[in-house]
Amino acid sequence: ICELKETGIDEYEKLLSASAAMDAVRWKEMYDKTGCKEDPHRAYEYLKDFISTRIISLDGEWLND
């Protein structure tokens, strides 16, 4: 999981960036109507933060026993 957080998510972002850009073009009208205009990079950063927090939490539960 640490490897996923450190390098894997960044690799997925690079791999999917062209698809995300085309998705934004294809669904622009829907995104505009729903107010969904978030930067795709923020979603990857959120995922890394979430995984980091979970690792700390789970390590505290599992490694302190």
KEMILUM-239649 format. One record per atom (N, C-alpha, C): atom name; residue number from 1; x, y, z; residue in three letters. Coordinates in pm, 1 decimal. Example, Ala and Ser with C-alpha at 12.3 -4.5 7.8 and 13.67 -1.06 7.14 Angstrom:
<pts>
<N 1 <1319.0 -569.0 780.0> ALA>;
<CA 1 <1230.0 -450.0 780.0> ALA>;
<C 1 <1320.0 -330.0 780.0> ALA>;
<N 2 <1285.0 -225.0 708.0> SER>;
<CA 2 <1367.0 -106.0 714.0> SER>;
<C 2 <1290.0 3.0 787.0> SER>;
</pts>
This chain:
<pts>
<N 1 <83.0 -118.6 0.0> ILE>;
<CA 1 <0.0 0.0 0.0> ILE>;
<C 1 <87.5 125.0 0.0> ILE>;
<N 2 <199.4 121.5 71.8> CYS>;
<CA 2 <287.7 238.8 74.3> CYS>;
<C 2 <341.3 269.3 -65.2> CYS>;
<N 3 <374.3 164.2 -140.9> GLU>;
<CA 3 <422.8 185.3 -277.5> GLU>;
<C 3 <314.1 249.1 -364.1> GLU>;
<N 4 <189.8 204.8 -345.3> LEU>;
<CA 4 <78.1 264.6 -418.3> LEU>;
<C 4 <69.0 413.1 -387.3> LEU>;
<N 5 <80.8 446.2 -260.6> LYS>;
<CA 5 <70.9 586.5 -219.7> LYS>;
<C 5 <188.6 668.0 -272.2> LYS>;
<N 6 <308.7 612.3 -264.6> GLU>;
<CA 6 <428.9 687.7 -300.9> GLU>;
<C 6 <445.7 705.5 -451.5> GLU>;
<N 7 <420.3 601.7 -529.2> THR>;
<CA 7 <444.9 612.3 -673.8> THR>;
<C 7 <326.7 567.2 -758.6> THR>;
<N 8 <249.2 473.4 -711.4> GLY>;
<CA 8 <143.1 414.8 -792.9> GLY>;
<C 8 <34.3 512.3 -832.0> GLY>;
<N 9 <-9.0 595.5 -739.4> ILE>;
<CA 9 <-116.2 690.5 -769.2> ILE>;
<C 9 <-67.8 792.8 -871.7> ILE>;
<N 10 <55.7 837.1 -858.3> ASP>;
<CA 10 <111.4 930.4 -956.5> ASP>;
<C 10 <119.2 865.7 -1094.6> ASP>;
<N 11 <155.6 737.9 -1098.8> GLU>;
<CA 11 <160.9 666.5 -1226.2> GLU>;
<C 11 <21.1 653.7 -1287.0> GLU>;
<N 12 <-77.9 623.4 -1203.6> TYR>;
<CA 12 <-215.7 616.1 -1253.9> TYR>;
<C 12 <-261.3 751.5 -1307.2> TYR>;
<N 13 <-224.4 857.2 -1237.5> GLU>;
<CA 13 <-263.3 991.1 -1283.0> GLU>;
<C 13 <-205.3 1019.3 -1421.0> GLU>;
<N 14 <-78.2 987.5 -1440.0> LYS>;
<CA 14 <-15.8 1008.2 -1571.8> LYS>;
<C 14 <-83.9 922.4 -1678.1> LYS>;
<N 15 <-111.1 798.7 -1643.3> LEU>;
<CA 15 <-173.9 705.5 -1736.7> LEU>;
<C 15 <-313.3 751.9 -1777.4> LEU>;
<N 16 <-387.5 807.8 -1682.3> LEU>;
<CA 16 <-526.9 844.1 -1706.8> LEU>;
<C 16 <-549.3 990.7 -1741.7> LEU>;
<N 17 <-444.5 1070.8 -1743.7> SER>;
<CA 17 <-462.2 1214.7 -1764.2> SER>;
<C 17 <-525.6 1248.4 -1898.8> SER>;
<N 18 <-486.9 1179.6 -2004.9> ALA>;
<CA 18 <-546.9 1206.4 -2135.7> ALA>;
<C 18 <-695.2 1170.2 -2134.5> ALA>;
<N 19 <-729.9 1060.3 -2071.4> SER>;
<CA 19 <-870.3 1020.5 -2061.6> SER>;
<C 19 <-949.5 1120.7 -1978.9> SER>;
<N 20 <-890.9 1170.8 -1871.6> ALA>;
<CA 20 <-959.3 1269.7 -1788.0> ALA>;
<C 20 <-983.2 1398.2 -1866.4> ALA>;
<N 21 <-885.6 1438.1 -1947.1> ALA>;
<CA 21 <-900.8 1559.6 -2028.0> ALA>;
<C 21 <-1012.0 1541.9 -2130.5> ALA>;
<N 22 <-1016.0 1426.0 -2194.7> MET>;
<CA 22 <-1121.3 1400.8 -2293.5> MET>;
<C 22 <-1257.3 1388.6 -2225.5> MET>;
<N 23 <-1260.5 1331.4 -2107.8> ASP>;
<CA 23 <-1385.0 1321.5 -2031.7> ASP>;
<C 23 <-1439.9 1460.9 -2001.3> ASP>;
<N 24 <-1351.2 1551.2 -1964.3> ALA>;
<CA 24 <-1392.7 1688.2 -1934.3> ALA>;
<C 24 <-1448.9 1757.5 -2058.4> ALA>;
<N 25 <-1391.3 1727.2 -2174.4> VAL>;
<CA 25 <-1442.9 1784.7 -2299.3> VAL>;
<C 25 <-1577.7 1722.9 -2333.6> VAL>;
<N 26 <-1584.7 1591.2 -2326.5> ARG>;
<CA 26 <-1706.2 1519.1 -2364.4> ARG>;
<C 26 <-1824.3 1555.2 -2275.5> ARG>;
<N 27 <-1801.0 1569.3 -2146.3> TRP>;
<CA 27 <-1909.4 1590.2 -2050.6> TRP>;
<C 27 <-1912.3 1732.8 -1995.9> TRP>;
<N 28 <-1849.1 1828.3 -2066.5> LYS>;
<CA 28 <-1840.1 1966.2 -2018.6> LYS>;
<C 28 <-1977.0 2024.1 -1983.9> LYS>;
<N 29 <-2074.0 2005.7 -2070.8> GLU>;
<CA 29 <-2207.1 2061.9 -2045.2> GLU>;
<C 29 <-2267.6 2005.3 -1916.7> GLU>;
<N 30 <-2254.8 1874.1 -1898.0> MET>;
<CA 30 <-2307.3 1812.5 -1776.1> MET>;
<C 30 <-2231.7 1864.0 -1653.2> MET>;
<N 31 <-2098.1 1873.6 -1663.5> TYR>;
<CA 31 <-2018.7 1922.8 -1551.4> TYR>;
<C 31 <-2058.2 2066.2 -1516.8> TYR>;
<N 32 <-2080.1 2147.7 -1619.4> ASP>;
<CA 32 <-2120.4 2286.0 -1596.0> ASP>;
<C 32 <-2256.3 2292.4 -1525.4> ASP>;
<N 33 <-2349.2 2207.2 -1566.3> LYS>;
<CA 33 <-2483.5 2206.8 -1506.1> LYS>;
<C 33 <-2480.1 2162.0 -1360.5> LYS>;
<N 34 <-2395.0 2064.9 -1331.7> THR>;
<CA 34 <-2392.0 2009.1 -1195.9> THR>;
<C 34 <-2291.6 2079.3 -1105.1> THR>;
<N 35 <-2211.0 2167.2 -1163.3> GLY>;
<CA 35 <-2110.8 2237.0 -1082.5> GLY>;
<C 35 <-1988.5 2152.8 -1054.6> GLY>;
<N 36 <-1974.5 2042.7 -1124.4> CYS>;
<CA 36 <-1860.1 1952.6 -1105.4> CYS>;
<C 36 <-1744.7 1999.8 -1193.4> CYS>;
<N 37 <-1664.4 2089.1 -1138.9> LYS>;
<CA 37 <-1553.0 2144.5 -1216.4> LYS>;
<C 37 <-1420.0 2124.3 -1144.8> LYS>;
<N 38 <-1412.4 2024.8 -1062.4> GLU>;
<CA 38 <-1291.9 2003.4 -982.6> GLU>;
<C 38 <-1174.2 1961.8 -1069.0> GLU>;
<N 39 <-1060.4 2012.4 -1033.9> ASP>;
<CA 39 <-935.8 1976.9 -1100.5> ASP>;
<C 39 <-907.5 1828.7 -1074.6> ASP>;
<N 40 <-887.4 1749.0 -1180.6> PRO>;
<CA 40 <-861.8 1605.0 -1160.5> PRO>;
<C 40 <-741.6 1578.2 -1070.6> PRO>;
<N 41 <-640.5 1665.0 -1075.9> HIS>;
<CA 41 <-521.5 1645.5 -992.2> HIS>;
<C 41 <-558.1 1647.1 -843.4> HIS>;
<N 42 <-655.6 1729.3 -806.3> ARG>;
<CA 42 <-698.0 1735.8 -665.7> ARG>;
<C 42 <-753.7 1602.4 -618.3> ARG>;
<N 43 <-821.1 1530.7 -706.6> ALA>;
<CA 43 <-876.4 1400.5 -669.2> ALA>;
<C 43 <-764.2 1301.7 -636.2> ALA>;
<N 44 <-656.4 1305.0 -713.1> TYR>;
<CA 44 <-543.2 1216.3 -684.8> TYR>;
<C 44 <-474.0 1255.6 -554.4> TYR>;
<N 45 <-461.0 1384.8 -529.8> GLU>;
<CA 45 <-401.1 1431.0 -404.4> GLU>;
<C 45 <-488.5 1390.4 -285.6> GLU>;
<N 46 <-619.6 1402.3 -301.4> TYR>;
<CA 46 <-712.1 1359.4 -196.2> TYR>;
<C 46 <-693.7 1210.6 -168.4> TYR>;
<N 47 <-681.6 1130.3 -274.4> LEU>;
<CA 47 <-664.4 986.3 -257.4> LEU>;
<C 47 <-535.9 955.4 -181.8> LEU>;
<N 48 <-426.7 1023.5 -215.7> LYS>;
<CA 48 <-301.0 1001.8 -143.5> LYS>;
<C 48 <-313.6 1041.2 3.3> LYS>;
<N 49 <-379.5 1151.6 31.2> ASP>;
<CA 49 <-400.6 1193.3 170.0> ASP>;
<C 49 <-486.5 1092.3 245.6> ASP>;
<N 50 <-591.4 1043.0 179.2> PHE>;
<CA 50 <-678.9 944.7 241.7> PHE>;
<C 50 <-601.7 817.1 276.5> PHE>;
<N 51 <-521.6 768.7 181.0> ILE>;
<CA 51 <-444.5 646.7 205.4> ILE>;
<C 51 <-343.6 668.9 318.3> ILE>;
<N 52 <-278.9 783.2 319.8> SER>;
<CA 52 <-182.2 813.0 426.9> SER>;
<C 52 <-249.3 811.0 563.3> SER>;
<N 53 <-365.8 872.8 571.6> THR>;
<CA 53 <-439.9 876.7 697.7> THR>;
<C 53 <-482.2 737.1 740.2> THR>;
<N 54 <-528.7 656.7 645.8> ARG>;
<CA 54 <-570.7 520.2 677.7> ARG>;
<C 54 <-452.7 435.5 724.0> ARG>;
<N 55 <-338.4 450.5 659.6> ILE>;
<CA 55 <-220.0 374.3 699.5> ILE>;
<C 55 <-183.5 407.7 843.2> ILE>;
<N 56 <-182.1 534.9 877.1> ILE>;
<CA 56 <-150.1 576.4 1013.6> ILE>;
<C 56 <-251.1 517.6 1111.7> ILE>;
<N 57 <-377.4 526.2 1077.5> SER>;
<CA 57 <-483.6 475.0 1164.3> SER>;
<C 57 <-472.9 324.1 1182.7> SER>;
<N 58 <-456.8 252.3 1072.7> LEU>;
<CA 58 <-448.9 106.6 1082.0> LEU>;
<C 58 <-321.4 61.0 1150.7> LEU>;
<N 59 <-210.2 128.9 1124.2> ASP>;
<CA 59 <-85.5 95.2 1194.4> ASP>;
<C 59 <-104.1 112.6 1344.9> ASP>;
<N 60 <-174.0 217.7 1384.6> GLY>;
<CA 60 <-199.3 240.3 1526.5> GLY>;
<C 60 <-283.1 129.8 1588.3> GLY>;
<N 61 <-376.9 77.4 1513.4> GLU>;
<CA 61 <-463.3 -29.7 1562.4> GLU>;
<C 61 <-390.9 -164.5 1563.3> GLU>;
<N 62 <-321.5 -195.5 1456.6> TRP>;
<CA 62 <-265.1 -328.5 1438.9> TRP>;
<C 62 <-126.0 -343.9 1498.3> TRP>;
<N 63 <-46.4 -238.2 1497.8> LEU>;
<CA 63 <91.2 -252.6 1541.4> LEU>;
<C 63 <111.1 -223.4 1689.5> LEU>;
<N 64 <11.9 -167.9 1755.8> ASN>;
<CA 64 <24.9 -138.3 1898.4> ASN>;
<C 64 <-20.3 -252.6 1986.6> ASN>;
<N 65 <-66.1 -360.9 1927.4> ASP>;
<CA 65 <-112.8 -475.6 2008.3> ASP>;
<C 65 <0.1 -564.1 2050.8> ASP>;
</pts>
